[in-house]
Amino acid sequence: MANAATLAGHVIIEDHATVGAFSGVHQFCRIGTHGYVGGYTVVTKDVLPYSKTVSERSTRAYGPNTLGLERKGFSAEQIKNIRTAFRLLLQSKLNTTQAVEAIRGKLQSPEVQTIIDFIETTDRGVIK
């Protein structure tokens, strides 16, 4: 966590996540493993694992945090699978349920399963 980042009650921050300076996280939100929350971001829904989430005018996920994953030692194949899952989830015209089914049918890896499990267990919804 960077300087002046604030967390409301009952927030879950999973392993290797980063919360940027002056960011605020709403109560009962989760930040997924290896998730990156940029500075001054207001988080009101769950932040996807491996994602780069930033708030400019509205909070949104900008895809996987590939640089952070490379620095943590993820292989090119692992990053490719995560990137493909994010493309289906964020850039296709599918709703979240349809995107999860497409991801499940197309990709098989522990990292992709982490994303699917995270989405399926959310109470607040995820930032897309």
C-alpha positions, -999 to 999 in steps of 0.1 A, spaced: 0 0 0 13 34 -9 10 66 11 -25 78 22 -43 48 6 -74 41 27 -94 9 33 -129 8 47 -140 -21 69 -138 -58 59 -117 -52 28 -98 -83 15 -65 -77 -3 -51 -109 -17 -14 -118 -21 10 -95 -41 -17 -68 -47 -7 -31 -49 -29 -2 -38 -16 31 -51 -13 65 -33 -45 83 -22 -67 54 -33 -99 46 -14 -114 11 -12 -151 8 -3 -161 -16 25 -165 -53 16 -145 -50 -16 -118 -75 -26 -86 -68 -45 -75 -100 -63 -41 -115 -63 -14 -95 -82 -40 -68 -88 -28 -32 -93 -49 -3 -82 -35 30 -95 -31 62 -75 -62 82 -67 -85 53 -77 -118 49 -59 -127 12 -57 -164 4 -52 -164 -31 -67 -140 -60 -66 -107 -56 -85 -99 -86 -108 -68 -107 -101 -38 -98 -123 -56 -66 -135 -44 -30 -138 -73 -9 -125 -72 29 -127 -97 57 -121 -97 87 -144 -133 97 -150 -147 63 -141 -130 33 -125 -122 6 -150 -98 -23 -156 -73 -17 -183 -63 -54 -188 -36 -75 -171 -7 -59 -153 18 -76 -176 48 -56 -164 41 -66 -128 35 -102 -138 68 -103 -157 86 -89 -126 71 -115 -104 84 -143 -127 53 -153 -146 62 -171 -179 53 -158 -213 27 -186 -216 10 -177 -183 8 -140 -193 -6 -150 -227 -33 -170 -211 -42 -142 -187 -42 -117 -215 -65 -139 -236 -89 -142 -207 -89 -105 -202 -96 -99 -239 -127 -121 -237 -138 -105 -205 -132 -68 -212 -131 -64 -250 -157 -88 -263 -194 -79 -266 -202 -107 -241 -217 -100 -207 -197 -113 -177 -215 -147 -175 -211 -154 -212 -174 -143 -211 -167 -166 -182 -182 -195 -201 -161 -186 -232 -130 -184 -211 -137 -217 -194 -142 -234 -228 -111 -219 -244 -84 -217 -217 -72 -241 -191 -46 -229 -166 -44 -222 -129 -42 -184 -134 -73 -184 -156 -91 -206 -131 -82 -180 -104 -99 -153 -125 -130 -174 -130 -132 -184 -93 -129 -147 -83 -157 -136 -106 -180 -164 -95 -175 -156 -58 -180 -119 -60 -208 -102 -40 -203 -67 -52 -195 -73 -89 -162 -68 -106 -147 -37 -122 -145 -43 -159 
